[in-house]
Each structure stands twice: as structure tokens, then as C-alpha cells.
Amino acid sequence: QRRDRRMQRNLVSEEQARQRAAGHGFSLEVHNDGHHWVFRNDCLVAEWWPSSAKLVLNRDYLHDVHAHDWPQVLATLLGVQPERARSSPKTNNLEPLR
């Protein structure tokens, strides 16, 4: 139930999340009926699964971050230093996620 509530809360504000992300230079793609969100900019790809609150930066699945909602995700992304994002070995592998 908790996961379902988290999903619904975030889906209701998807457009607001998209606008806020764009205001900070990120695009937002929402896949799989809202179960998989992808935030991108020139040097960072962040995948987020709202139901599990799992946030992964540049496909580093071994070092995920816990984020309950999209404002938390965006705050985390804005706190990532650009040099850290660019230095990730995963950054050069930015093919579209399906």
C-alpha cells in the first residue's frame, strides 16, 4: 500500500516535475506506467523508481540513493557536482533507456 500511495502521489504531479526539471536543465521521461522515471542533462542520467524510492546516477546500480518523491530526486540531482557526474565511467554510455 505504501508503494502504491508513493506511485500515485508522484504520477499526479508528473507535469509539475517535468517543468521543474526543465527549469534546472533536465529532461524527464516517464516509462512503464510511471514505474521508471529518467532525468537527463548533458552530463548526468538519473533513473528513479518511485515505488521503491530507488535513485541511480549514471547507471551505477551498486550505489543507489533513497528518494521518496520527485522533489527529493531533483534536490539530489542539483547537489551532484558536475565533475563527479562527468568522471563516471557510465557517463559515456548514454544510449536511450527502454
DRENPAKOL-79624 format. One line per 2 residues: for each residue x, y, z of C-alpha. Coordinates in Angstrom, 1 decimal, always signed. Layout:
N
X,Y,Z; ...
// end
This chain:
98
+0.0,+0.0,+0.0; +2.8,+2.4,+0.9
+4.4,+1.9,-2.5; +1.1,+2.4,-4.3
+0.5,+5.7,-2.5; +4.0,+6.8,-3.4
+3.4,+6.0,-7.0; +0.1,+7.8,-7.2
+1.4,+10.9,-5.4; +4.2,+11.3,-7.9
+2.2,+10.5,-11.0; -0.4,+13.2,-10.1
+2.4,+15.8,-10.2; +4.3,+14.4,-13.2
+3.8,+17.6,-15.3; +5.0,+19.8,-12.5
+8.0,+17.5,-12.1; +8.7,+17.8,-15.8
+8.5,+21.6,-15.7; +10.7,+21.9,-12.6
+13.3,+19.6,-14.1; +13.3,+21.6,-17.3
+13.9,+24.7,-15.3; +17.1,+23.2,-14.0
+18.3,+21.8,-17.3; +17.0,+18.3,-17.1
+14.6,+16.4,-19.4; +12.2,+13.9,-17.9
+11.0,+10.7,-19.4; +8.4,+8.5,-17.6
+8.2,+4.9,-18.6; +6.3,+1.7,-17.6
+3.2,+3.5,-16.4; +5.1,+5.7,-14.1
+7.3,+3.0,-12.5; +10.5,+4.2,-14.1
+11.5,+7.9,-14.4; +14.6,+9.1,-16.2
+16.1,+12.6,-15.6; +18.8,+13.7,-18.1
+21.1,+16.6,-18.8; +24.4,+16.9,-20.7
+26.5,+15.0,-18.1; +24.1,+13.0,-15.9
+21.4,+10.3,-16.3; +19.4,+9.6,-13.2
+17.0,+6.7,-13.1; +14.3,+6.6,-10.4
+11.8,+4.0,-9.4; +9.1,+5.7,-7.3
+7.6,+2.5,-5.9; +10.9,+1.5,-4.3
+12.3,+5.1,-3.8; +15.5,+3.9,-5.6
+17.5,+6.6,-7.4; +20.5,+5.5,-9.5
+23.0,+8.0,-11.0; +24.7,+7.2,-14.3
+23.7,+3.6,-14.2; +25.8,+2.9,-11.0
+23.3,+0.4,-9.7; +25.5,-0.7,-6.8
+25.4,+2.8,-5.2; +21.8,+3.9,-5.2
+20.2,+6.7,-3.3; +16.9,+6.6,-1.4
+14.5,+9.3,-2.7; +10.7,+9.2,-1.9
+9.4,+11.8,-4.3; +10.5,+13.8,-7.3
+11.4,+16.9,-5.3; +13.8,+14.8,-3.3
+15.2,+13.4,-6.6; +15.7,+16.9,-8.1
+17.3,+18.1,-4.9; +19.7,+15.2,-5.0
+20.5,+15.9,-8.7; +21.2,+19.5,-8.1
+23.6,+18.6,-5.3; +25.7,+16.4,-7.6
+28.9,+18.1,-8.5; +29.3,+18.3,-12.3
+32.9,+16.9,-12.2; +31.7,+13.9,-10.3
+29.0,+13.3,-12.9; +31.4,+13.7,-15.8
+34.1,+11.5,-14.3; +31.7,+8.5,-14.0
+32.7,+5.6,-16.3; +29.0,+5.2,-17.1
+28.6,+8.7,-18.5; +29.9,+7.8,-21.9
+27.2,+5.1,-22.2; +24.1,+7.2,-22.6
+22.1,+5.3,-25.2; +18.3,+5.7,-24.8
+16.8,+3.6,-22.0; +13.8,+1.5,-22.9
// end
